Amino acid sequence: MKVAIQGERGAFSHQAALQLVRGADVLACATSVQVFDALDSRRAAAAVIPVENTLAGPVGEHLDLLLERDVFIHAEMRLRIAHNLIAAPGVKLKDIRQVLSHPVALDQCRNFFRKHHFRKNRGVAAVPFYDTAGSVKHIMAQGLRDTAGIASSQAAKEYDGKVLMSGLEDNKQNFTRFFLIDKKKKVAARANKTSLVFSLKNVSGALFKALSVFALRDLDLSKIESRPVRGKPWEYRFYVDVLCGEEPAMKLALKHLEEIAGFVKVLGVYPGAK
């Protein structure tokens, strides 16, 4: 099965795709929009996207794209994220003047930059790049001797880089949650989790009433996230994960929610990650 990801071989999304889809033929895309476009054009049968990190928080662009595009969540997984400082062979830490990586990865390594005083006024800069593994690929392809990337150890193996330091993440409890998405609305027999998004009128008690449809039926919410509605300042949509599949209680809760909310979309019903 061809699976689209944002990033290069050796990226964390690449690792997640190989774990979620056995024998996956990975299609690397430069941007998140291109991942969803690959699904729409049928160039890929499925896609794997990160949606949340325990240090950096939600991936807002992917939450927005899940709402905007006609896709369905089929599965989820949690991947332990370990960051490494990777450079060309022979390059030493004292040679480094800039560090490239995805902005989320840079954000997960704040303590590393503070400790080593990697600041622009010291001649060393943290530079956002489109992908973690892509930063290593770029450094090796360009033969850069004053630049390192932050990526997985697998990226170093893929592109013949050298790991200068490991364990750069601020906290070892650093996990990223990934979704496997598809155009087909198929629910696995063992599905025990539902992700949905809804919007409400800005009136007193609206959110309380919306959440009560789950509480009244003893349905456990594992997450609630608000996102701004584009073009409507100070209006929000709410993304919710419910620890329940297609049981009768969940169906009744959704029906009740539709009576309260102005908009409801089920993003997926799938087996929760263990």
C-alpha positions as CSV (number, residue, x, y, z in Angstrom):
1,M,0.0,0.0,0.0
2,K,1.3,3.5,-0.9
3,V,1.2,5.7,2.2
4,A,1.8,9.5,2.0
5,I,3.8,11.3,4.7
6,Q,5.2,14.8,5.2
7,G,9.0,14.4,5.3
8,E,11.8,12.2,4.1
9,R,12.9,8.7,4.7
10,G,14.2,8.4,8.3
11,A,11.7,11.0,9.6
12,F,9.4,10.1,12.5
13,S,6.4,10.0,10.2
14,H,8.2,7.5,8.1
15,Q,8.8,5.3,11.1
16,A,5.2,5.6,12.1
17,A,4.0,4.7,8.6
18,L,6.1,1.5,8.6
19,Q,4.6,0.5,12.0
20,L,1.0,1.3,11.2
21,V,1.0,-0.3,7.7
22,R,3.1,-3.4,7.3
23,G,5.1,-3.3,4.1
24,A,4.1,0.3,3.3
25,D,5.4,1.9,0.2
26,V,6.1,5.4,1.5
27,L,5.4,8.5,-0.6
28,A,7.4,11.4,0.8
29,C,5.7,14.9,0.4
30,A,7.3,18.3,1.1
31,T,4.2,19.8,2.8
32,S,1.2,18.7,4.8
33,V,-1.2,19.9,2.1
34,Q,0.6,17.8,-0.4
35,V,0.0,14.7,1.8
36,F,-3.8,15.4,1.7
37,D,-3.6,16.2,-2.0
38,A,-2.0,12.8,-2.6
39,L,-5.0,11.1,-1.0
40,D,-7.5,13.2,-3.0
41,S,-5.7,12.4,-6.3
42,R,-5.4,8.7,-5.3
43,R,-1.6,8.8,-5.7
44,A,-1.6,7.4,-2.2
45,A,-4.1,4.9,-0.7
46,A,-3.6,6.2,2.9
47,A,-1.5,8.8,4.8
48,V,0.1,9.0,8.2
49,I,0.1,12.4,10.0
50,P,1.3,13.6,13.4
51,V,-1.5,15.3,15.3
52,E,-0.1,15.9,18.8
53,N,3.1,15.9,20.8
54,T,3.5,15.7,24.5
55,L,5.9,18.6,24.7
56,A,5.0,20.9,21.8
57,G,1.2,20.3,21.8
58,P,-1.2,19.8,18.9
59,V,-0.3,20.1,15.2
60,G,-2.9,22.8,14.3
61,E,-2.5,22.5,10.6
62,H,-3.3,18.8,10.6
63,L,-6.4,19.4,12.8
64,D,-7.6,22.0,10.3
65,L,-6.9,19.7,7.3
66,L,-8.8,16.8,9.0
67,L,-11.8,19.1,9.2
68,E,-11.5,20.6,5.7
69,R,-10.8,17.4,3.7
70,D,-12.9,14.3,3.1
71,V,-10.8,11.8,5.1
72,F,-11.4,9.3,7.9
73,I,-9.2,8.2,10.8
74,H,-8.6,4.4,10.7
75,A,-6.0,4.0,13.5
76,E,-3.6,5.8,15.8
77,M,-0.3,5.2,17.4
78,R,2.1,6.9,19.8
79,L,5.8,7.0,18.9
80,R,8.6,7.8,21.4
81,I,10.6,10.7,20.0
82,A,14.3,10.8,20.6
83,H,16.2,13.7,19.0
84,N,19.9,13.6,18.0
85,L,22.3,16.3,16.8
86,I,23.6,15.0,13.4
87,A,26.4,16.4,11.2
88,A,28.7,15.3,8.4
89,P,31.5,12.8,9.4
90,G,34.5,14.6,10.8
91,V,32.5,17.7,11.9
92,K,32.8,18.5,15.6
93,L,30.4,20.2,17.9
94,K,32.7,23.3,18.1
95,D,32.4,23.7,14.3
96,I,28.6,24.1,14.4
97,R,27.3,27.5,13.6
98,Q,23.7,26.7,12.8
99,V,21.2,23.8,13.5
100,L,18.5,22.9,11.1
101,S,15.3,21.0,11.9
102,H,11.5,21.1,11.8
103,P,10.1,23.9,14.0
104,V,8.3,21.4,16.2
105,A,11.6,19.5,16.8
106,L,13.5,22.7,17.6
107,D,10.7,23.6,20.1
108,Q,11.2,20.2,21.8
109,C,14.9,20.9,22.4
110,R,14.8,24.3,24.1
111,N,17.0,23.2,27.0
112,F,19.7,22.1,24.6
113,F,19.8,25.5,22.9
114,R,19.8,27.3,26.3
115,K,22.6,25.1,27.7
116,H,24.9,25.5,24.7
117,H,24.0,29.1,24.2
118,F,23.0,28.6,20.6
119,R,22.0,32.2,19.9
120,K,22.3,34.3,16.8
121,N,24.5,36.8,18.6
122,R,27.0,34.0,19.4
123,G,27.2,33.0,15.7
124,V,25.0,29.9,16.0
125,A,21.4,29.9,15.0
126,A,18.4,27.5,15.3
127,V,17.0,27.4,11.7
128,P,13.6,26.0,10.9
129,F,13.6,23.4,8.1
130,Y,10.7,21.6,6.4
131,D,11.6,18.2,8.0
132,T,13.8,16.6,10.6
133,A,15.3,13.9,8.4
134,G,15.3,16.3,5.5
135,S,17.7,18.6,7.4
136,V,20.2,15.8,7.6
137,K,19.7,14.9,3.9
138,H,20.3,18.6,3.0
139,I,23.5,18.9,5.1
140,M,25.0,15.8,3.6
141,A,24.0,16.6,0.0
142,Q,25.4,20.2,0.3
143,G,28.6,19.0,2.2
144,L,28.0,21.6,4.9
145,R,30.7,21.6,7.6
146,D,29.3,24.3,9.9
147,T,25.7,22.9,10.1
148,A,24.0,20.1,12.0
149,G,20.5,18.8,12.0
150,I,18.2,17.6,14.7
151,A,16.6,14.3,13.7
152,S,16.2,10.6,14.6
153,S,19.1,8.1,14.7
154,Q,17.5,6.4,11.7
155,A,18.0,9.6,9.7
156,A,21.7,9.5,10.4
157,K,21.8,5.9,9.1
158,E,19.8,6.8,6.0
159,Y,22.0,9.7,4.9
160,D,25.4,8.6,6.4
161,G,25.5,11.3,9.0
162,K,27.3,11.3,12.4
163,V,25.5,11.6,15.7
164,L,27.3,14.3,17.8
165,M,24.9,14.2,20.7
166,S,21.8,12.2,21.6
167,G,18.8,12.7,23.9
168,L,18.3,16.4,23.0
169,E,14.6,16.4,23.8
170,D,13.6,18.5,26.9
171,N,11.8,15.6,28.5
172,K,12.2,11.8,27.9
173,Q,8.4,11.5,28.1
174,N,8.3,12.8,24.6
175,F,5.7,11.1,22.4
176,T,4.0,12.0,19.2
177,R,0.5,10.8,18.3
178,F,0.0,9.8,14.7
179,F,-3.2,9.1,12.7
180,L,-3.5,6.7,9.8
181,I,-6.1,8.3,7.5
182,D,-7.9,7.2,4.4
183,K,-10.7,8.3,2.0
184,K,-12.8,5.3,3.0
185,K,-15.1,5.6,6.0
186,K,-14.4,2.2,7.5
187,V,-14.7,1.2,11.1
188,A,-12.7,-1.7,12.5
189,A,-14.5,-4.3,14.6
190,R,-12.4,-3.4,17.7
191,A,-12.8,0.3,17.4
192,N,-13.1,1.9,20.8
193,K,-12.4,5.6,20.2
194,T,-14.1,8.4,18.4
195,S,-12.7,11.7,17.2
196,L,-15.0,14.5,16.3
197,V,-15.2,18.2,15.8
198,F,-18.2,20.6,16.5
199,S,-19.0,24.3,16.7
200,L,-21.4,26.1,19.0
201,K,-23.3,29.4,19.1
202,N,-21.7,31.9,21.4
203,V,-24.3,31.8,24.1
204,S,-24.1,31.2,27.8
205,G,-23.8,27.5,28.8
206,A,-23.3,26.2,25.2
207,L,-20.1,24.3,25.9
208,F,-21.5,22.9,29.2
209,K,-24.6,21.6,27.3
210,A,-22.5,20.1,24.5
211,L,-20.2,18.2,26.9
212,S,-23.1,17.1,29.0
213,V,-24.3,14.8,26.2
214,F,-21.3,12.6,26.9
215,A,-21.3,13.0,30.7
216,L,-25.0,11.9,31.0
217,R,-24.0,8.7,29.3
218,D,-20.8,8.1,31.3
219,L,-18.7,8.5,28.1
220,D,-15.1,9.4,28.9
221,L,-13.5,12.3,27.0
222,S,-9.7,11.8,26.7
223,K,-9.1,15.2,25.0
224,I,-10.8,18.5,24.1
225,E,-9.0,21.1,21.9
226,S,-10.3,24.4,20.6
227,R,-9.3,25.8,17.2
228,P,-10.2,29.3,15.8
229,V,-12.7,29.4,12.9
230,R,-11.0,31.1,9.9
231,G,-12.7,34.3,8.8
232,K,-14.7,34.5,12.1
233,P,-12.6,36.2,14.7
234,W,-13.0,34.9,18.3
235,E,-15.2,31.9,17.2
236,Y,-13.9,28.4,17.8
237,R,-14.4,24.8,16.9
238,F,-13.9,22.0,19.5
239,Y,-12.0,18.8,18.7
240,V,-13.0,16.0,21.1
241,D,-11.7,12.4,21.6
242,V,-14.2,10.0,23.2
243,L,-13.2,6.6,24.6
244,C,-16.0,4.8,22.9
245,G,-16.7,3.3,19.4
246,E,-20.0,2.8,17.7
247,E,-21.9,1.7,20.8
248,P,-25.6,2.7,21.2
249,A,-24.6,5.3,23.9
250,M,-22.2,7.0,21.5
251,K,-24.8,7.1,18.8
252,L,-27.3,8.7,21.1
253,A,-24.7,11.2,22.3
254,L,-23.9,12.3,18.7
255,K,-27.6,12.7,17.9
256,H,-28.1,14.8,21.1
257,L,-25.0,16.9,20.2
258,E,-26.4,17.6,16.7
259,E,-29.4,19.1,18.3
260,I,-27.2,21.5,20.3
261,A,-24.3,22.3,18.1
262,G,-24.3,24.3,14.8
263,F,-21.9,21.8,13.2
264,V,-20.7,18.3,14.0
265,K,-18.3,16.1,12.0
266,V,-17.0,12.7,13.0
267,L,-13.4,12.5,12.0
268,G,-12.9,8.8,12.7
269,V,-13.9,5.8,14.8
270,Y,-10.9,3.6,15.4
271,P,-8.9,1.4,17.8
272,G,-7.1,3.5,20.4
273,A,-3.4,3.2,20.8
274,K,-2.3,1.0,23.7
